Amino acid sequence: MGASTAYYLAQRGAGRVLLLEREKFLGMGSTGRNAGGVRYQFSTPVNVRLSLFSLDVISHFDELFDISAEYRPIGYLFLLTSLDDVTTFKANVEMQHALGAPWVRYLERAEIARLVPLVNLDGVLGGTFCPRDGLADPNSVTQGFAQAARVRGAQIETETNVMGIKTDGARVAAVVTNQGEVATHVVVNCAGPWAASIGALAGVEIPIVPVRRQFFITDAVAEMPRDHPMTIEFSTSLYFHPEGPGVLVGMSNADERPGDTYALDEEFHLQTLERALYRLPLLEHARVARQMAGLYEVTPDAHPILAQARALRGFYIAAGFSGHGFQHAPATGKVMSEIILDGASQTIDVSMLDLERFAEGRMIREVNVV
Ligand SMILES: Cc1cc2nc3c(=O)[nH]c(=O)nc-3n(C[C@H](O)[C@H](O)[C@H](O)COP(=O)(O)OP(=O)(O)OC[C@H]3O[C@@H](n4cnc5c(N)ncnc54)[C@H](O)[C@@H]3O)c2cc1C
């Protein structure tokens, strides 16, 4: 989010743009620990619109940024096991079509069996599939934006820890770092799972919590086609897709409590493994090569905050994507640049993604986040 926002600001000639990162390299937070999924299939119009803009950029990334985003349109297949979910997803497909994503389709069980013959479809009533959904590489996208931002004059400082935000009345005045102080009237909080702690430095309460999510990658699974769709069992959130020569498998632990930890929960890993073997029996012959944990950046309504805080002029927030933010980075940078420079985004109406919606009871309902 930081690299994209810096790029779109620099592209508009917004003056001095400075991207601060406490780690040695960019992309070592959630962006470096995610599954790389990109999709049009969301259940709220604003998320579909963020995808339409973002996937257009990601699928043309090499033409725009001289580096491939490694976009692989293998498709996303949602497996549905309850009639309620079938009804919801059919309505989602209509909404997605109306907004300009005509590629999403509802599939009957027999069509799913032809599409993914390796998957055990016990209990599956139907599903939705979009062939333009798929995978992309978070690191390439981050580097592409960062490099393009630099070329347009933005400055990127790593190993620079933001430790304080000074205010002058109800306005941002400066950022304090371990490398010194920077006077500024505009700060964009792109701190992902740590966005609330940056908010606290400015006296702005932000309801974003870090929540651990785990996944694992197997060694080579020759029987699994490399273009096998990203497959998601919606009721459990189990998902899997080809990754290199192996398979990447993840599942969300509904009981996970917020916390800033990458420690692996072996018990939940075994639950994930068990469910994965049920849906993709050929994994029985595979070996777990690598386990990873990362942090979702979760808001109470699973939607991001893309706005200026009403209580502090110049303090902007672009965080809280609740586990699907990598793919929305292009749109995020674009809309944040417009909010900062023009007062509102023309490209996509994100006015409902303000910070104050939580306190004022205007939360957004999204069911299609796993
Ligand atoms: C297991 C897992 C799977 C996922 N799968 C997908 C997926 O398939 N598709 C998808 O689109 N998304 C996915 N996501 C979500 C995605 O990773 C995040 O939404 C996205 O990376 C958020 O980007 P960000 O820039 O907001 O945060 P980050 O990438 O975390 O960046 C925040 C940066 O802020 C820096 N920072 C924090 N505090 C300070 C400070 N005080 N001073 C200076 N710098 C600071 C951090 O070091 C970090 O680099 C997944 C996430 C996880 C954990």
PDBQT file of the ligand as one rigid body, heavy atoms in Angstrom, charges set to zero:
ROOT
HETATM    1  C1  LIG A 401      -1.525 -15.922   5.101  1.00  0.00    +0.000 C 
HETATM    2  C2  LIG A 401      -2.001 -14.752   4.313  1.00  0.00    +0.000 A 
HETATM    3  C3  LIG A 401      -2.545 -14.939   3.051  1.00  0.00    +0.000 A 
HETATM    4  C4  LIG A 401      -3.003 -13.862   2.305  1.00  0.00    +0.000 A 
HETATM    5  N1  LIG A 401      -3.476 -14.074   1.047  1.00  0.00    +0.000 NA
HETATM    6  C5  LIG A 401      -3.818 -13.028   0.275  1.00  0.00    +0.000 A 
HETATM    7  C6  LIG A 401      -4.216 -13.229  -1.068  1.00  0.00    +0.000 A 
HETATM    8  O1  LIG A 401      -4.270 -14.356  -1.550  1.00  0.00    +0.000 OA
HETATM    9  N2  LIG A 401      -4.541 -12.138  -1.806  1.00  0.00    +0.000 N 
HETATM   10  C7  LIG A 401      -4.492 -10.869  -1.303  1.00  0.00    +0.000 A 
HETATM   11  O2  LIG A 401      -4.814  -9.937  -2.031  1.00  0.00    +0.000 OA
HETATM   12  N3  LIG A 401      -4.110 -10.654  -0.026  1.00  0.00    +0.000 NA
HETATM   13  C8  LIG A 401      -3.783 -11.688   0.775  1.00  0.00    +0.000 A 
HETATM   14  N4  LIG A 401      -3.385 -11.480   2.062  1.00  0.00    +0.000 N 
HETATM   15  C9  LIG A 401      -3.505 -10.137   2.628  1.00  0.00    +0.000 C 
HETATM   16  C10 LIG A 401      -2.364  -9.225   2.194  1.00  0.00    +0.000 C 
HETATM   17  O3  LIG A 401      -1.156  -9.847   2.496  1.00  0.00    +0.000 OA
HETATM   18  C11 LIG A 401      -2.496  -7.893   2.921  1.00  0.00    +0.000 C 
HETATM   19  O4  LIG A 401      -3.812  -7.377   2.821  1.00  0.00    +0.000 OA
HETATM   20  C12 LIG A 401      -1.548  -6.857   2.302  1.00  0.00    +0.000 C 
HETATM   21  O5  LIG A 401      -0.270  -7.400   2.144  1.00  0.00    +0.000 OA
HETATM   22  C13 LIG A 401      -1.509  -5.614   3.162  1.00  0.00    +0.000 C 
HETATM   23  O6  LIG A 401      -0.520  -4.753   2.651  1.00  0.00    +0.000 OA
HETATM   24  P1  LIG A 401      -0.071  -3.499   3.475  1.00  0.00    +0.000 P 
HETATM   25  O7  LIG A 401       0.880  -2.743   2.654  1.00  0.00    +0.000 OA
HETATM   26  O8  LIG A 401      -1.292  -2.804   4.004  1.00  0.00    +0.000 OA
HETATM   27  O9  LIG A 401       0.646  -4.124   4.795  1.00  0.00    +0.000 OA
HETATM   28  P2  LIG A 401       2.126  -4.717   4.965  1.00  0.00    +0.000 P 
HETATM   29  O10 LIG A 401       2.580  -5.463   3.786  1.00  0.00    +0.000 OA
HETATM   30  O11 LIG A 401       2.138  -5.432   6.276  1.00  0.00    +0.000 OA
HETATM   31  O12 LIG A 401       2.989  -3.422   5.056  1.00  0.00    +0.000 OA
HETATM   32  C14 LIG A 401       2.990  -2.618   6.229  1.00  0.00    +0.000 C 
HETATM   33  C15 LIG A 401       4.419  -2.130   6.392  1.00  0.00    +0.000 C 
HETATM   34  O13 LIG A 401       4.453  -1.166   7.434  1.00  0.00    +0.000 OA
HETATM   35  C16 LIG A 401       5.712  -1.305   8.069  1.00  0.00    +0.000 C 
HETATM   36  N5  LIG A 401       5.620  -0.671   9.382  1.00  0.00    +0.000 N 
HETATM   37  C17 LIG A 401       4.821  -1.023  10.409  1.00  0.00    +0.000 A 
HETATM   38  N6  LIG A 401       5.042  -0.212  11.472  1.00  0.00    +0.000 NA
HETATM   39  C18 LIG A 401       6.006   0.675  11.103  1.00  0.00    +0.000 A 
HETATM   40  C19 LIG A 401       6.658   1.763  11.756  1.00  0.00    +0.000 A 
HETATM   41  N7  LIG A 401       6.375   2.107  13.016  1.00  0.00    +0.000 N 
HETATM   42  N8  LIG A 401       7.592   2.465  11.057  1.00  0.00    +0.000 NA
HETATM   43  C20 LIG A 401       7.909   2.149   9.771  1.00  0.00    +0.000 A 
HETATM   44  N9  LIG A 401       7.314   1.118   9.104  1.00  0.00    +0.000 NA
HETATM   45  C21 LIG A 401       6.372   0.394   9.764  1.00  0.00    +0.000 A 
HETATM   46  C22 LIG A 401       5.905  -2.809   8.135  1.00  0.00    +0.000 C 
HETATM   47  O14 LIG A 401       7.242  -3.136   8.340  1.00  0.00    +0.000 OA
HETATM   48  C23 LIG A 401       5.352  -3.248   6.800  1.00  0.00    +0.000 C 
HETATM   49  O15 LIG A 401       6.364  -3.397   5.815  1.00  0.00    +0.000 OA
HETATM   50  C24 LIG A 401      -2.936 -12.546   2.848  1.00  0.00    +0.000 A 
HETATM   51  C25 LIG A 401      -2.380 -12.330   4.101  1.00  0.00    +0.000 A 
HETATM   52  C26 LIG A 401      -1.905 -13.423   4.840  1.00  0.00    +0.000 A 
HETATM   53  C27 LIG A 401      -1.299 -13.182   6.188  1.00  0.00    +0.000 C 
ENDROOT
TORSDOF 0
